[in-house]
Amino acid sequence: MKASSQRGLLKQHLIDPETCIRCNTCETRCPTKAISHEKNYVVDSEKCNFCMKCVRPCPTGAVDNFCYVTWLYPISQQLGWVELPPDAQRAPPASDVSGAINEARPTLAPIQQSQARERPARVVVSDNYRITAQGAENDVHHVIFDFKESPFSFLEGQNIGLIPPGSDSRGCAHAMRLYSIASARDGEKPNVGNLAIAVKRVVGAKAPGVASNWICDLKPGEEVDIFGPFGSTFLMPEDPEANILMICTGTGVAPFRAFTHRRRRRWPNAGGKLVLIFGARTPDELPYYQPLQKYSQGELHRELVYSRGPMGEREYVQDRLRQRAREVRWFLRQPKSYIYICGVGGLDTFVDEALTEVTFAHGIDWASLKMQLLETARYHVETY
């Protein structure tokens, strides 16, 4: 049994079942095999040595609970919890637990509910409208889903799944498609109980977008099933001092819309910078072009980049990174800076090449720096 210096109480490592999303990261990182799971993830107090190696990789902070308790809870009891016991008092920082440094990392709010594939959430389409200019080739829709009876909890940066009706050419049900949530966790309108996604209609392709076109054609009042939320890594740091660099193309802006709404609502006077480098072919084909103009550059610094400029010029997001090399280097040097990349497949490769050039001229090894950012959960990529 592990003793504590706090008035004879015992110190125990516990995992919060409310915030745990069952990603299995903690179990794979535990060197003493103290963590196991059936439904809940639990910690064997006889094996745990408070080494902290499971803490930093956890995407939601569920594993970061070192508590003072009156008696050590056995695994059999932890498996039945839906929340931490009320007598679990939060212990001091990790340095007091094991002498290790408790490194800074994002602190994320809990996911209250997960609609597994077997338990979809029934929602109503409350609105569906185009968010690119009429007549533009790029037809992107903003679709809002209202929850019905039960709440649906999610975090910025997560996805929902939808399955179009009907069957494919083989007679099988269509596969689930994932779409980034474009709303902050409290919804399109705070505390109403809804969320939105941005979906591009696919036309003229060899493989038409069955799911995307079906979603773009949904009418207000129709009911559909949504699944999820999915995703445990592309999550926003819950720190008003965090600097967030968001690089995207097309509908890849959806999670960054959610990030921006969250920051503006939760911390309107946040000290951290929000920077968006957003690429499209033309202003008419850039989703949310008009709503983006409502933000001051102080709230959201925008770099809008067009590959089909009015004078025939071509510029891509990686080109803008090179142009803003000085600002990018400043960003990379800050200990509370985070980089997120979202868009078409290959975008991350182009960004990687640009960051290599931007840093090389000043003696910075981007490959090594990138590895450090990955290890501290400060570099995230989601492409499709």
N, C-alpha and C positions, 0 to 999 in steps of 0.2 A: 504494500500500500504506500502511496506517495503522500508524505506529510506536507503540511504547509505552515508557514510562519504566522499566518493570520488567525490568531486566537484559536488555535487547535483545529481549524477547518482543514479539509483535504482539498488538494488541487487536482483537477481532472480535466482532461481534454475531451470535449464533447462536440458533436457535429449537429448543427441546427437543421432538423428535417424540414422546416418551413422554407428555408432559403436554398437548400440543396437541390440541384437539378440532376443528380445522379449521372454525372458525366464520367465518373470513375477516375478522375485525375488524382485525387488524394490517395486512393488505394494503390495505384501504380507507383506513386512517388514515395510511399512510406517504406523506409529501409528496414524497419523491424517487423513488418507485417502485422502491425497493430490494428490497421483499418481493414474492415471487411464489410460485406453487405448481403442482405437478402432484399428487402424493400428499402429500409433505411440504411444509410452508411453509419457505421458504429466504430467505436474505438475501444480496444481492450486495454484497460488501465494497467494491467500487469506487463504489457509489452511496450507501451508508449513511453518514450524517454524525452518528450518535449523538444525534439530536434528541430522542429519547424519546417522541415523540408516539404511538407504537404501544403503549407499555408499560402505561399506566394503564387503557385500555379492555379489555385482554386478561383474560378471565374466569378463566383458570387459572394465569397467571404464566409460561406456556411461552415467551413472547416476551422475558421479562426475564432474558436470559442474555448478559451482556457478559463475555467471557472473554479470558484471556491464552493464546495459542497459539504454538507454535513456527513455524508457517507458516499462511497464510490458506487456509482450506478453500474450494475452488471450489463453485459451485452444483451441478455435476454430482455431486460427492461427497456434499453435504448431502442431495440427493434420495434417496439410498439408505440413509440412517441409520435405525436403529430406536431409537437413543439417542445422546446427545452423546458425542463421543470422550473417552476417559479422560484425555487430556493437556490438556483444556480446563480451565484454572484460573479460578475465579470472580474477576472483576475487582472493584475497589473500588466503592463506591456511585456512582450515576449522576452526582452532582455532580462527581466526579473525572473522569468521562468527557467531559462536555460543558459543565460549569458550570451545568447545569440542576438544579433541586431535585427530588430523588427523593421525590415525595409519597407519603404512607402510603396503602396500599390493602390489600384482603384478599389473603393468600397462600394458595393452595388446593393441596391434594394432587393428585397426578396421577390421571388416569383411565387405567387400565392397558389397558382393552379396550373396544371399542364393538361391540355386536352390531347390525350394519346390518340393513336389512330383508331382505337376501338371506341373512343368516347369523343366524337367531334362536338364542337359547340355550334348550336343552331343560331344563325344571325340573320338580320334583315338588312337588305341594301337600302340605305337611307338617301344616298346621293351617288351620282356617277356622272362626271363631267370631264370634258377635254381640258388638258393643261398645257397644250402646245397650240400655237396659232392655227386658226381655221385655214385650211388650204395647204398647210405645211405637210410634207410627206411623212414626217414623224408624228404619228397619232398616239399620244400618251394620255391615259385617263387616270383621274383621281377618284378612287372608289371608297366610299365610307360604309362600314358595316356596324350596325347597332347590335349589341348583345341583347338577348331576350331575357330569360329567367335568371340564369346563373352568371356571375361575374367572370371575366376572362382577363387574367393578369399577364403582363408581359413587360419586357424591358426594351429600351431603345437599342437598336442593333440586332434584334431578333427577327425571325421570319414566321409567317404562318403558311400552312399548306392548304391547297384547294385541289379538288378532284373534279374535272369537268364531267358532265353527264354523258351517257352513251358508252360506246366501246370502240376500240381501235380496229384496224384492218384484219386483225386476227380473231376478233370477237371477244377480246379480253377488255376488262375495265381499264380506263385510262389511268396512267400513273399519276401520283401526286406531284404537283408543282409547288415550289416554294417561292414566296414573294416577301421582300423586305417590308417591315412595318414602317410607315412614314409618319407615325404619330408618337408623341411623348407618352409615357406610361399612364398619364391621367386622361388620355384620349384627345380627340380632335377639339372638342370643347371640354374643358376640365370637368371631371367627375360626372359626365353624362353616361359613360359606359359605351364607348365605341373606339374604333381604330380605322386607319386608312392605309391603302396601298397605292403605289403608282405602277401602272401596267401599260406596256406598249403593244399596240395592235400589230400583228405580223401579217404582212400581205406580200404577194409576189415572190414568196420563198418556195424552195423545193419542198420543205416540210412546214406547212402553215401552222401558226401557233394556235392549236386547238384550245388550250386552256386560256391563253391570253386573250384571244378573240372572243371567247365565251364570256370572260369577265368584262371586257370592254362593252359588251352588248347587254349586260345585266341592267334591269330596270328597277327604279325605286319601288320598294314593296316586296320584291322577290326575296325568298328565303334560300339560304345556302348553308352548307356545313363548312366550318373551318377547323383546321387541326393545328396543334402546337401549344405554346410557342416553341420554336426550335432555335438552337444556337446558344453557345455558352462562352464564346470568346470575343466576338465582335461587339463588345459592350462598352458603353461610355463610362469614363471614370467619374465617380461621384465626388468631385473635388472642384470647387469654384476657382481654384488657382491653377488648374490644369490647362495647359496650352494644347489645343486640338487642331491638327492640320488634316483637313478632309480633302481627298483627291478623288474625283469621280467623273464619269461620263454618263449621259442619258439618265435612265431610271436608277442608276447607282446613287443618285442624290437622295433617294428615299430615306435611308437611315440617318443621313446628315440633317435632313429636315427634322427628324425626331430629336436628334442631338441638340439642334438649335432651339427648338421649342422647349426642351427640358431645361437647358441653361437659362433661357430668358424667363421662364416661369419660376424656377427654383431659386436662381441667383441672378436677379436682374442687374446687380452691380458687381458681378464676378470680376476678379482680377485677371483670370486666365484669358488668353486670346483664342478666338474661334476664327479659323482661316479656311475658306472654301476655294479650291481651284476646280472649276467645273467646266467640262468641255462638251460641246455639241457642234453640229455642222453650221448652224446659223442661229441668231437670236430667236427666230420663229420656232425652231425645233428644240429649244432648250426648255425642259419642263420647269414649271413654277417660275418662269421668267418675271412676270409681274409681281407675284408675292415677294420675291427676293428683293425687289426694289424698296420694299417697306422697311427693311432693316437699315439702320445706319451702319457705316463701315466700322464704327466702334463696337457695335453689337456683333456683327458678322462681317469680317473683311472678305470681300468677294473678288475673285479673279475669274472672270468669265472669258472663256477661250473658244474661238470658232475656227473650224477647219475649212470652212467655205466662206471666207470673208467677202464683203461687198466689192472689194477691188481685186478679187482673185487670190488674195493672200491666204496662206494655210498655216494655222498654228494649232498645236496640240498641247495637252496639259504638261507633258514632259518638257516642251519648249518653254513654257511659262516658268517651270521650276528652274530652268537654266537662267532665264532672264532675272529671276528673283533670287539669285544665288546667295547674295549677302543675307537676305532675310531668312532663307532656308537654313543657312549655316547657324544663324542665331538661334533659330528654332531647335535645331539638333543639339545645341549645346546646353539647353535648359533641362534640368533634371525632372521637371514635371511636364515634359512635352510628349504627346502621343500622336502617332501617324496612322491614319485609316485610308485604305484604298478600296474603292468599290466601283465596278463597272464591267465592261466587256472583257472576255478572256484575253490575256496578253498585256493588259494595261499595267499590271504590276511589273512586268519585265521592262517596259519602257520607262516607268518611274524609277526602277532600280538602276537602269543605265544612266539616267539623268542625275540621280543622287550620287552615283559613283564619280561622275565628272565634277559635280558641284563641290564635293568634299576633297577630291584628289589634289586640286590646285592649292589647298591649304594644309596639306600633309595629314589629312584625316583618312583613315582606312575605313571606307564605308562597309566593307564586308564584316569587319570586326564590330563596328558600331551597330550595324544591323542585328548582329547576333546578340549584343547586349540588350537592344531594344526588344527583341523577341523574348529573351529570357525574363525580362521585367514586364512583359505584357504591355509594351508600349508601341508595338508595330503590328498592324492587323490588315489582312487582305481578304476580300471577298469578291470573286469574279464569277461570271456566268457565261 
